[in-house]
Every structure is written in C-alpha cells, then in structure tokens.
Amino acid sequence: MNEITRIDKISVQLMTLAQKYKKTIMDLIADPELAEFVSQLGEILDDLSGVPVFSIMTLPIKIQNLSSMRKLRIFLLELQGVDPRARLQFINDLDRDKIKTQVGEKLFVLLGRLEDEYKAVLLGCIFRAYVAGLIDSLTFQKLSTALERIKTYNLQGLLDFADGNDVSKEVLFDLAYGGLVTIPPQGFWFVETKMNREGYALGVVGQEFLEYTDLRNRIGDISTKITT
C-alpha cells in the first residue's frame, strides 16, 4: 500500500471513529463500549506509527492533537477494566452534583498539558481511584496538580526520597513544588550538593501519590503498559 492510500485509509478511520463516538470524555468513561473505543483508537494510532512525519502532516488533524489522542487512549486504558456499572454510577453522581461538565473539561485540559504519555498512565491510575471512591474530589485535584508539576525524570527521585535516600537540590525543589514533601520552618537549606534531610518529610499528598499512582510498579516498564 503506497503512502497516499495509507494516509487516506487512516483519515477515513479517524473520521469514522469520530462520528461513531460523538461524546465528551466523561461520556466515554461511562460508555459500556469503552474498551472497543480504546481498541479502535489504538489500531489507528499503531498504523500511524510507521507513517513518515511529512505524510502525517497531510492528515485532517494537527500533529499536537495526535499526541493528545495518544494520551487519551493511555488514560482510558486504566479505566476500561473498571466495572462499567461503577463508571456509569460515578458519572451520574457527578451529573447529579452538577459538576460533570466542569470535571470533564478540567480533565481534558490536564491531559493536553501533561508533558508525556507516561504521565497519562499515572493520571489514569489516580482517576481510577477517584471513580472507585478511594479518594474524593479534593484529593484528586491535589494529586493531579502534583502530577502535572513534577518533572517525569524526577519521579524516581520521589521514590528515592520516600526510601530515605539523599536526593539532589533539583529533585527536592520539584517535589516541594508539587506539594509532595513538607518543607521545614527555616525553608530550604543545603549541605554541599545534597539536601539536608532534617526537617523534610514525605507529606500526606506525597504518600497518597505513591499509593494511588502505583508508582513503584509503574516506573520500571512503562512502555509495556502503553502498548498493551
């Protein structure tokens, strides 16, 4: 199949999928056919992976939107295993409280702002805990804000800190900015190039972040999860 024919085929697939699932992100989460949507979107994105970048630019969709679609798929992968009845009840509860649209819009914007697909996995884990009633709305907001703020390459530093190991200035600044560690009353202070741990501690948000992102089990082999 030549590149022009291949791009035409992918364009048709994208438009067909968009027509079939004319839904908000919250309605997708509640949809009993969520797994089917995730599967179809995954097949299209897999087809795109081998297409030259200049050919992709001819698609009727911006490249940055393709990145958002990949993150959306990865996020939804974490939710498709949740009982459809539980997902529907969760969305209905949000609708009853008149915050369904607000939560959906914030979630969609947040997905777009996440720096990479790795974080989409972790956001899916956090939101799954929200759907399951393990955390409330405020905790979800705190954890998702922390996820957005911390750099992906410093996530290992969070595990190191939690295990009592020394971390660099940069890492601790990042953890503090995300609200994951508490800062001593005297503020930041250093011993040479390492942070002096006295007075610093893993905060409640940091503990919940580790628990509900399942970070220890996710950080080692994220590529397998993304391609599942």
PyMOL commands that set and color helices and strands:
alter all, ss='L'
color gray80, all
select helices_A, chain A and resi 3-20+25-30+34-48+53-56+63-77+84-96+100-113+117-131+137-149+152-162+169-177+204-213+215-218+222-226
alter helices_A, ss='H'
color red, helices_A
select strands_A, chain A and resi 181-182+190-191+194-195+201-202
alter strands_A, ss='S'
color yellow, strands_A
deselect
rebuild
show_as cartoon
